[in-house]
Amino acid sequence: MILNNNEGNICAQQSYVCGRGMGLVYNRIDDLIELLKDKKQLSFIAGNVMFERVKLTFDSHVSVLTDFFRKTIGYAHSTR
């Protein structure tokens, strides 16, 4: 992922992506151009994305979401 540098601000997207080594952060377009020329760094990022890819799919969260909705529905029925 390519992100404009949000250092000094709270940015969940930048924290998540950069914390997992999956992004390029730039300050100026000239910086981004240089980052995009670094094939070794791009390969490293691609490897990290492939490692994290299962966690980035909806399917990996279905069981947790289903449990949450079942508990919520159960709670709603029990308070009637």
C-alpha positions in Angstrom: 0.0 0.0 0.0 1.2 3.5 -0.8 0.6 6.0 2.0 1.3 9.7 2.4 3.2 10.1 5.7 0.9 10.8 8.6 3.6 10.8 11.2 2.5 12.8 14.3 -1.2 11.9 13.7 -3.2 8.9 14.7 -3.6 6.9 11.5 -4.8 3.3 12.0 -4.2 2.4 8.4 -0.6 3.5 8.5 0.0 1.8 11.8 -1.4 -1.5 10.6 0.2 -1.5 7.2 3.6 -0.3 8.3 3.6 -2.4 11.5 3.4 -5.4 9.2 5.9 -4.1 6.6 3.3 -3.9 3.9 3.6 -0.4 2.7 5.5 2.5 1.3 5.3 5.8 3.2 6.3 9.0 1.4 6.5 12.7 2.1 6.8 14.0 -1.4 6.1 12.5 -4.9 9.9 12.6 -5.5 10.4 10.4 -2.5 7.7 8.0 -3.7 9.4 7.7 -7.1 12.6 6.7 -5.5 10.8 4.2 -3.2 9.2 2.6 -6.2 12.6 2.1 -7.9 13.8 0.0 -5.0 13.1 -3.5 -6.3 14.5 -5.2 -3.2 12.2 -3.2 -0.9 9.2 -3.9 -3.1 10.0 -7.6 -3.1 10.2 -7.5 0.7 6.9 -5.7 0.9 5.3 -8.2 -1.5 6.6 -11.1 0.7 5.0 -9.5 3.8 1.7 -9.1 2.0 1.7 -12.7 0.9 2.5 -13.8 4.5 -0.4 -11.6 5.9 -2.9 -12.3 3.0 -5.0 -14.9 4.9 -5.7 -12.4 7.7 -6.8 -9.8 5.1 -9.7 -11.8 3.8 -13.3 -11.7 4.9 -13.3 -15.5 5.1 -10.7 -15.5 7.9 -13.1 -13.5 10.1 -16.4 -15.3 9.4 -16.3 -17.6 12.5 -15.6 -14.7 14.9 -18.3 -12.6 13.3 -20.8 -15.4 13.3 -20.2 -16.1 17.0 -20.6 -12.3 17.7 -23.9 -12.1 15.9 -25.2 -15.3 17.5 -24.4 -14.0 21.0 -25.9 -10.6 20.2 -29.1 -12.2 18.9 -29.2 -14.5 21.9 -28.8 -11.5 24.3 -31.5 -9.6 22.5 -33.9 -12.6 22.9 -33.1 -13.0 26.5 -33.9 -9.4 27.4 -37.4 -9.5 26.0 
